[in-house]
Amino acid sequence: MPFITVNGKELETNDEGYLSNIDIWNQEVATVLAQTEEVSDLTEDHWKVVNYIRDFYIDNKTAPMVRKICKKTGFKLKQIYQLFPTGPAKGAAKIAGLPKPDGCV
């Protein structure tokens, strides 16, 4: 199994780099995962999206639709893609420590 290293600890991921256990996620883990998704610095805007989709997933056991992310955060779709170049489903979900969303190629 692949892994990422955060503060000297090896954390298990799947073959695509998504955390195997969402409960080991924290902001330091998110920062390391962000680097794998073309995001060098997590800004307040990044955290707004990441925290929303993570909370939504914990409450609903599924990631929110992109439209819902835009509505809840107030960002336009274009802004979401500027924040997460690999996309909200792939990039933002991975940074949030979530499993790969259904329908994400």
C-alpha positions as CSV (number, residue, x, y, z in Angstrom):
1,M,0.0,0.0,0.0
2,P,1.3,3.5,-0.8
3,F,1.6,6.1,1.9
4,I,2.4,9.8,2.6
5,T,4.7,11.0,5.3
6,V,3.4,13.7,7.7
7,N,5.6,14.9,10.5
8,G,7.6,11.7,10.3
9,K,4.6,9.4,10.4
10,E,3.6,7.2,7.4
11,L,-0.1,7.4,6.6
12,E,-1.6,4.8,4.4
13,T,-3.3,5.9,1.1
14,N,-4.8,4.0,-1.8
15,D,-3.1,3.8,-5.1
16,E,-4.5,7.2,-6.1
17,G,-3.3,8.9,-3.0
18,Y,-6.6,9.2,-1.1
19,L,-6.3,8.5,2.6
20,S,-7.3,5.0,3.6
21,N,-8.7,6.2,6.9
22,I,-10.5,9.6,7.0
23,D,-10.2,9.7,10.8
24,I,-6.4,10.4,10.6
25,W,-6.9,13.6,8.7
26,N,-5.9,17.0,10.2
27,Q,-4.7,20.3,8.7
28,E,-1.1,19.0,8.5
29,V,-2.2,16.0,6.5
30,A,-4.3,18.4,4.3
31,T,-1.2,20.5,3.6
32,V,0.8,17.5,2.4
33,L,-2.1,16.2,0.3
34,A,-2.6,19.7,-1.3
35,Q,0.9,19.5,-2.7
36,T,-0.1,16.4,-4.6
37,E,-3.0,18.3,-6.1
38,E,-1.2,21.4,-7.5
39,V,-2.1,23.5,-4.5
40,S,1.1,24.9,-2.9
41,D,-0.5,27.0,-0.1
42,L,-3.9,26.5,1.5
43,T,-5.6,29.9,1.9
44,E,-8.7,30.8,3.9
45,D,-10.7,30.2,0.7
46,H,-9.3,26.7,0.3
47,W,-10.1,25.9,3.9
48,K,-13.7,27.2,3.5
49,V,-14.3,24.6,0.7
50,V,-12.3,21.8,2.4
51,N,-14.0,22.2,5.7
52,Y,-17.4,22.4,4.1
53,I,-17.1,19.2,2.0
54,R,-15.5,17.4,4.9
55,D,-18.4,18.3,7.3
56,F,-20.9,17.5,4.6
57,Y,-19.3,14.1,4.0
58,I,-19.2,13.3,7.8
59,D,-22.9,14.1,8.1
60,N,-24.1,12.5,4.8
61,K,-21.5,9.8,4.0
62,T,-21.2,11.3,0.5
63,A,-19.4,14.3,-1.0
64,P,-21.6,17.3,-1.9
65,M,-22.4,18.1,-5.5
66,V,-20.3,21.0,-7.0
67,R,-23.4,23.2,-7.2
68,K,-24.0,22.8,-3.5
69,I,-20.3,23.7,-2.8
70,C,-20.7,26.9,-4.8
71,K,-24.0,27.8,-3.1
72,K,-22.7,27.1,0.4
73,T,-19.3,28.8,0.0
74,G,-20.4,31.7,-2.3
75,F,-17.7,30.9,-4.8
76,K,-18.5,30.7,-8.5
77,L,-17.5,27.4,-10.3
78,K,-14.6,29.2,-12.0
79,Q,-13.2,30.2,-8.6
80,I,-13.5,26.6,-7.3
81,Y,-11.4,25.4,-10.2
82,Q,-8.9,28.2,-9.6
83,L,-8.5,27.1,-6.0
84,F,-8.4,23.4,-6.9
85,P,-6.9,22.9,-10.4
86,T,-7.5,19.2,-10.4
87,G,-11.2,19.9,-9.6
88,P,-13.5,20.0,-6.6
89,A,-14.3,16.3,-6.8
90,K,-10.8,15.0,-7.1
91,G,-8.6,17.7,-5.6
92,A,-10.7,19.2,-2.9
93,A,-12.0,15.8,-1.7
94,K,-8.5,14.4,-1.5
95,I,-7.2,17.4,0.4
96,A,-10.2,17.0,2.8
97,G,-9.1,13.4,3.5
98,L,-12.2,11.9,1.9
99,P,-12.5,8.8,-0.3
100,K,-12.5,9.4,-4.1
101,P,-16.1,10.6,-4.9
102,D,-18.3,8.3,-7.0
103,G,-18.2,9.2,-10.7
104,C,-14.8,10.8,-10.4
105,V,-12.4,9.5,-13.1
